[in-house]
Amino acid sequence: MKLPTLLLVLSCLTHAVCAAAEDAPKPRAARSIHLGFPAPDATAFYNEAVVDESVNGSYFMACGWNTGYFGIQQIGSTTNKVVIFSVWDPTKGDDAKAVPLEQRVEVLFEGEGVKVNRFGGEGTGGKSMFPHAWKIGETNRFLVEAKVEGEKTAYTGWFFLNEKREWKRLVTFRTKTGGKPLRGLYSFVEDFRRDTKSATEAHSARFGHGWVQTLAGDWQPLAKARFTASNAKTEAKETINAGVRDGWFFLTTGGATKQVQELNQVIENSATSTRPTDLPTAK
């Protein structure tokens, strides 16, 4: 092939690649990223979270397990923030109204100032929300208790109120689990605003000092975590990272984040953690 022809071909190829890149839709959201904690079956899961960077639509989930999740969200303005604790129905589908009454999550306890209702669209179940103006850089403490009751399990969500120096019992949900305790423990950071701009903004938090109470009653620290991420096509893929910083696991997604930590690798945190001795229990 003659040089002029070759240059023409390369020019066309470059133009086609650039045009394809320009036509490709921009990511709608920052990528959802997770830390999965290897742990035995448990009756209690304690964890802490510190938010370092947040914008409208950020969700920092500290205590997740196979049938529920517990964390803090920034819904709108910097003052519109909540604690959220949710438990799934044992059924499949996204229509909350279509779930038979006997298959729905039961509400056994509802704390003062806590709004409890049904949710759908991402599975179905029971959701509780508690208005709380959590702050950047502040340590937030979470505890999930699980009590097996026959073929069901009752889950209680506790959140520590720093300004009052006391634990608040938010809600107790009970759902059909086949008599299973807490398992599949994890944390995550998610961008639920998903308006394209949110993918260009950083969402970052640290998680740590986690402990679980085993079925035998002893407590074990959570010193390892596996880094994973969503494969949703609408999410930015490269702007994610995780690791250990100042004795905490961290997760960062969106904005100008550069990935250093490889996905699906186990991260070890060598920092010594002391089990908290002020944890409450539901009566």
C-alpha positions as CSV (number, residue, x, y, z in Angstrom):
1,M,0.0,0.0,0.0
2,K,1.3,3.4,-1.0
3,L,2.1,6.0,1.7
4,P,-0.7,8.4,0.8
5,T,-3.3,5.6,0.7
6,L,-2.0,4.3,4.1
7,L,-2.3,7.8,5.6
8,L,-5.8,8.1,4.3
9,V,-6.8,4.7,5.8
10,L,-5.3,5.6,9.2
11,S,-7.0,9.0,9.1
12,C,-10.4,7.3,8.4
13,L,-9.8,4.7,11.2
14,T,-8.9,7.4,13.7
15,H,-11.9,9.5,12.7
16,A,-14.2,6.5,13.1
17,V,-12.8,5.6,16.6
18,C,-13.1,9.2,17.7
19,A,-16.6,9.5,16.4
20,A,-17.6,6.3,18.1
21,A,-16.1,7.6,21.4
22,E,-18.0,10.9,21.0
23,D,-21.3,9.0,20.3
24,A,-20.9,6.6,23.2
25,P,-23.2,7.6,26.1
26,K,-21.6,9.1,29.1
27,P,-21.8,7.1,32.3
28,R,-24.9,8.0,34.3
29,A,-23.4,7.1,37.7
30,A,-20.3,6.4,39.6
31,R,-19.6,2.7,39.9
32,S,-21.0,0.8,42.9
33,I,-18.1,-0.8,44.9
34,H,-18.1,-3.2,47.8
35,L,-16.0,-4.8,50.5
36,G,-17.0,-8.3,51.3
37,F,-15.9,-9.5,54.8
38,P,-15.0,-13.2,55.3
39,A,-16.9,-14.1,58.5
40,P,-18.7,-17.0,60.1
41,D,-22.4,-17.1,60.6
42,A,-23.2,-14.5,63.2
43,T,-25.8,-13.2,65.6
44,A,-24.5,-9.6,65.6
45,F,-22.6,-7.4,63.1
46,Y,-20.9,-4.2,64.3
47,N,-19.2,-1.8,62.0
48,E,-18.1,1.9,61.8
49,A,-18.1,4.3,58.9
50,V,-16.5,7.7,58.3
51,V,-17.7,9.7,55.2
52,D,-14.8,11.6,53.6
53,E,-16.5,12.9,50.4
54,S,-20.2,13.0,49.7
55,V,-22.7,14.7,47.3
56,N,-26.4,14.5,46.7
57,G,-27.3,10.8,46.0
58,S,-24.4,9.2,47.9
59,Y,-25.1,6.1,49.9
60,F,-22.6,4.7,52.4
61,M,-23.7,1.2,53.5
62,A,-21.8,-0.1,56.6
63,C,-23.6,-3.3,57.6
64,G,-24.9,-5.4,54.7
65,W,-25.8,-9.1,54.8
66,N,-27.7,-11.6,52.6
67,T,-31.2,-10.3,53.5
68,G,-30.7,-6.6,54.4
69,Y,-28.5,-3.5,54.5
70,F,-27.9,-0.6,57.0
71,G,-26.1,2.7,56.3
72,I,-26.4,6.5,55.8
73,Q,-27.5,8.5,52.8
74,Q,-27.4,12.1,51.5
75,I,-30.7,12.4,49.7
76,G,-30.6,16.0,48.7
77,S,-29.0,19.1,50.2
78,T,-26.2,18.7,52.7
79,T,-28.8,18.9,55.5
80,N,-31.1,16.3,54.0
81,K,-29.5,13.1,55.4
82,V,-30.8,9.9,56.8
83,V,-30.0,6.6,58.4
84,I,-31.6,3.7,56.5
85,F,-32.1,0.1,57.5
86,S,-33.9,-2.3,55.2
87,V,-34.8,-6.0,55.0
88,W,-35.9,-7.9,51.9
89,D,-38.9,-10.1,51.5
90,P,-38.1,-13.8,50.8
91,T,-39.9,-13.5,47.4
92,K,-38.6,-12.4,43.9
93,G,-39.8,-9.5,41.9
94,D,-39.9,-5.7,42.3
95,D,-43.6,-4.9,42.9
96,A,-44.1,-4.5,46.7
97,K,-47.9,-4.5,46.4
98,A,-47.8,-7.9,44.7
99,V,-46.2,-9.7,47.6
100,P,-48.7,-11.8,49.6
101,L,-49.1,-10.6,53.2
102,E,-47.7,-13.8,54.6
103,Q,-44.5,-13.3,52.6
104,R,-44.0,-9.7,53.6
105,V,-41.4,-8.4,56.1
106,E,-43.0,-7.9,59.5
107,V,-42.5,-4.9,61.7
108,L,-41.9,-5.9,65.3
109,F,-40.6,-2.6,66.6
110,E,-40.6,1.0,65.3
111,G,-38.5,3.6,67.1
112,E,-39.6,7.2,67.8
113,G,-39.0,9.5,64.8
114,V,-38.3,6.5,62.5
115,K,-40.4,6.3,59.3
116,V,-41.2,2.7,58.3
117,N,-42.8,1.6,55.0
118,R,-42.5,-0.9,52.1
119,F,-40.1,-0.6,49.2
120,G,-39.9,-2.0,45.7
121,G,-37.9,-1.6,42.5
122,E,-34.8,-3.5,43.7
123,G,-36.5,-6.5,45.2
124,T,-39.2,-5.8,47.8
125,G,-39.2,-5.5,51.6
126,G,-39.4,-3.3,54.6
127,K,-37.5,0.0,54.9
128,S,-36.9,2.4,57.8
129,M,-35.5,5.9,57.5
130,F,-34.4,8.1,60.4
131,P,-33.5,11.8,59.7
132,H,-30.0,12.4,61.0
133,A,-27.5,15.1,60.0
134,W,-24.4,13.0,59.9
135,K,-21.2,15.0,59.2
136,I,-18.1,14.6,57.0
137,G,-15.2,13.2,59.0
138,E,-17.5,12.0,61.8
139,T,-17.4,8.3,63.0
140,N,-20.8,6.6,62.6
141,R,-21.5,3.4,64.5
142,F,-23.8,0.6,63.4
143,L,-25.0,-2.6,65.0
144,V,-27.3,-5.3,63.5
145,E,-28.7,-8.0,65.8
146,A,-30.2,-11.2,64.4
147,K,-32.4,-13.6,66.3
148,V,-33.6,-16.8,64.7
149,E,-37.2,-17.6,65.5
150,G,-38.1,-20.9,63.8
151,E,-38.1,-20.4,60.0
152,K,-37.8,-16.6,60.4
153,T,-35.1,-14.2,61.6
154,A,-35.7,-10.9,63.4
155,Y,-33.2,-8.2,62.6
156,T,-32.7,-5.1,64.8
157,G,-30.9,-2.0,63.6
158,W,-29.1,0.1,66.2
159,F,-27.4,3.5,65.4
160,F,-25.2,5.4,67.9
161,L,-26.2,9.0,68.4
162,N,-22.9,10.8,68.9
163,E,-24.5,14.0,70.3
164,K,-26.4,12.1,73.0
165,R,-23.8,9.4,73.6
166,E,-26.4,6.7,73.4
167,W,-27.7,3.9,71.1
168,K,-31.0,4.3,69.3
169,R,-33.0,1.3,68.4
170,L,-34.4,2.1,64.9
171,V,-36.5,-0.9,64.0
172,T,-36.9,-4.6,64.2
173,F,-37.9,-6.4,61.1
174,R,-38.7,-10.1,60.8
175,T,-38.6,-12.1,57.6
176,K,-38.6,-15.7,56.4
177,T,-35.0,-17.0,56.1
178,G,-35.3,-20.7,56.6
179,G,-33.9,-20.1,60.1
180,K,-30.7,-18.6,58.9
181,P,-28.6,-16.1,61.0
182,L,-26.4,-13.2,59.7
183,R,-24.2,-14.2,56.7
184,G,-22.7,-12.7,53.6
185,L,-21.4,-9.6,55.3
186,Y,-20.3,-6.5,53.3
187,S,-20.1,-2.7,53.0
188,F,-20.5,-0.6,49.9
189,V,-20.5,2.9,48.4
190,E,-23.2,3.8,45.8
191,D,-24.2,6.7,43.7
192,F,-28.0,6.5,43.4
193,R,-28.6,10.0,41.9
194,R,-27.5,8.7,38.5
195,D,-27.9,11.9,36.5
196,T,-24.5,11.7,34.6
197,K,-23.0,14.6,36.6
198,S,-22.9,12.4,39.7
199,A,-20.4,10.1,37.9
200,T,-18.0,13.0,37.8
201,E,-18.2,13.6,41.5
202,A,-16.3,11.7,44.2
203,H,-18.1,9.5,46.8
204,S,-15.7,8.2,49.5
205,A,-15.8,6.6,52.9
206,R,-13.8,4.6,55.4
207,F,-15.1,1.4,57.1
208,G,-13.5,-0.3,60.0
209,H,-13.3,-1.6,63.6
210,G,-15.8,-4.2,62.5
211,W,-16.7,-7.2,64.7
212,V,-19.1,-10.2,64.5
213,Q,-20.5,-12.3,67.3
214,T,-20.5,-16.0,66.2
215,L,-23.2,-18.5,67.0
216,A,-21.1,-19.8,69.8
217,G,-21.2,-16.3,71.4
218,D,-17.6,-15.2,70.9
219,W,-16.5,-12.1,69.0
220,Q,-14.2,-12.0,66.0
221,P,-12.7,-8.9,64.3
222,L,-13.2,-8.2,60.6
223,A,-9.6,-7.8,59.4
224,K,-10.0,-8.8,55.7
225,A,-12.2,-7.6,52.9
226,R,-12.6,-8.6,49.2
227,F,-12.9,-5.6,46.8
228,T,-15.7,-6.0,44.2
229,A,-17.7,-3.8,41.9
230,S,-20.9,-3.6,39.9
231,N,-20.9,-4.4,36.2
232,A,-23.8,-2.1,35.3
233,K,-23.3,-0.7,31.8
234,T,-24.5,2.8,32.9
235,E,-21.8,3.2,35.5
236,A,-18.3,4.6,35.1
237,K,-15.9,1.7,35.2
238,E,-12.3,3.1,35.8
239,T,-12.8,5.7,38.5
240,I,-12.8,3.4,41.5
241,N,-10.3,2.5,44.3
242,A,-10.1,0.7,47.6
243,G,-7.4,-0.1,50.2
244,V,-6.4,0.6,53.8
245,R,-5.7,4.1,55.1
246,D,-4.9,5.1,58.7
247,G,-6.1,1.8,60.0
248,W,-9.4,1.8,58.0
249,F,-10.6,0.1,54.9
250,F,-11.6,2.7,52.3
251,L,-13.8,2.8,49.2
252,T,-13.8,5.7,46.6
253,T,-15.7,6.0,43.4
254,G,-16.4,8.7,40.8
255,G,-14.7,12.0,40.0
256,A,-11.0,11.8,39.2
257,T,-10.4,8.6,41.2
258,K,-7.5,6.5,39.9
259,Q,-7.7,2.7,40.4
260,V,-4.7,1.2,42.2
261,Q,-6.3,-1.8,44.0
262,E,-7.2,-4.7,41.7
263,L,-10.8,-6.0,41.8
264,N,-11.6,-9.4,43.4
265,Q,-8.5,-9.2,45.6
266,V,-8.5,-9.6,49.4
267,I,-7.3,-6.6,51.3
268,E,-5.8,-7.1,54.8
269,N,-6.0,-4.5,57.5
270,S,-3.3,-5.1,60.1
271,A,-4.5,-2.3,62.5
272,T,-5.5,-3.6,65.9
273,S,-9.2,-3.2,66.7
274,T,-10.7,-3.3,70.2
275,R,-14.1,-4.8,70.6
276,P,-16.6,-2.2,71.8
277,T,-18.1,-2.9,75.2
278,D,-21.1,-0.6,75.1
279,L,-23.2,-2.5,72.5
280,P,-26.9,-2.8,73.3
281,T,-29.2,-5.7,72.9
282,A,-32.9,-5.9,72.0
283,K,-35.2,-7.3,74.7
